Amino acid sequence: MADPETVHEAYAFVCLHCGHGWEEDYEIRHSTDLSGQRRADYFAHGTRVASPLTRAECPSCGGGPLRILRPGRVDSTRPYLA
């Protein structure tokens, strides 16, 4: 397998079931295997995780659906929630 190209992306999430909101940063390693297939492996806090774009569930209620937003959208509303 070729050396991976690493990019960093952040997403904000809101659960449309319970209203919980959170943000997460991801390290995404893009690589090509020996048969030429491209793949992307997602890591959060150093642990490999499923892509938040294909499989995501709310850490508060375990459900969804989830709305994915630009990073900073959830954190920018926190002062108004307290």
C-alpha positions as CSV (number, residue, x, y, z in Angstrom):
1,M,0.0,0.0,0.0
2,A,1.3,3.5,-0.8
3,D,2.0,6.0,1.9
4,P,-1.2,7.7,2.9
5,E,-2.0,11.4,2.2
6,T,-3.4,12.9,5.4
7,V,-6.0,15.7,5.6
8,H,-7.8,17.2,8.6
9,E,-11.5,18.0,8.5
10,A,-14.0,19.1,11.2
11,Y,-17.7,18.7,11.2
12,A,-20.5,19.9,13.5
13,F,-23.5,17.6,14.1
14,V,-27.0,18.1,15.5
15,C,-29.3,15.2,16.3
16,L,-32.8,15.9,14.9
17,H,-34.2,13.4,17.4
18,C,-33.0,14.8,20.7
19,G,-31.4,18.2,19.8
20,H,-27.9,17.3,21.1
21,G,-25.1,19.1,19.2
22,W,-21.4,18.5,19.1
23,E,-18.3,19.0,16.9
24,E,-15.6,16.6,16.0
25,D,-12.2,16.8,14.3
26,Y,-11.0,14.0,12.0
27,E,-7.7,13.0,10.5
28,I,-8.5,11.3,7.2
29,R,-5.8,9.1,5.6
30,H,-6.3,8.6,1.9
31,S,-4.3,5.7,0.4
32,T,-4.3,3.3,-2.6
33,D,-4.0,-0.4,-2.0
34,L,-2.0,-2.8,-4.1
35,S,-4.9,-3.4,-6.5
36,G,-5.3,0.3,-7.2
37,Q,-8.4,0.9,-5.0
38,R,-8.6,4.2,-3.2
39,R,-9.6,4.2,0.4
40,A,-10.1,6.8,3.2
41,D,-9.6,5.9,6.8
42,Y,-11.0,8.2,9.5
43,F,-9.4,8.8,12.9
44,A,-10.8,10.7,15.8
45,H,-8.6,11.2,18.9
46,G,-6.1,8.7,17.4
47,T,-8.7,5.9,17.1
48,R,-10.0,4.6,13.8
49,V,-13.7,5.4,13.4
50,A,-16.4,5.0,10.8
51,S,-16.8,7.9,8.3
52,P,-19.2,10.4,9.9
53,L,-20.7,10.9,6.4
54,T,-21.9,7.4,6.0
55,R,-22.6,6.1,9.5
56,A,-23.3,8.5,12.4
57,E,-25.3,8.2,15.5
58,C,-26.0,10.6,18.3
59,P,-23.7,10.0,21.3
60,S,-26.5,11.3,23.6
61,C,-29.5,9.2,22.5
62,G,-27.9,6.7,20.1
63,G,-30.4,7.7,17.4
64,G,-30.8,10.2,14.7
65,P,-31.2,11.4,12.0
66,L,-28.3,13.8,12.2
67,R,-27.8,17.1,10.4
68,I,-24.1,17.7,9.5
69,L,-23.1,21.4,9.5
70,R,-20.0,23.5,8.9
71,P,-17.5,23.4,11.8
72,G,-18.1,26.1,14.4
73,R,-21.9,26.2,14.0
74,V,-22.6,24.3,17.2
75,D,-19.8,25.8,19.3
76,S,-20.9,29.3,18.3
77,T,-24.3,28.8,19.9
78,R,-23.1,27.5,23.2
79,P,-23.0,31.0,24.9
80,Y,-26.8,31.3,24.2
81,L,-27.6,27.9,25.8
82,A,-26.2,28.6,29.3
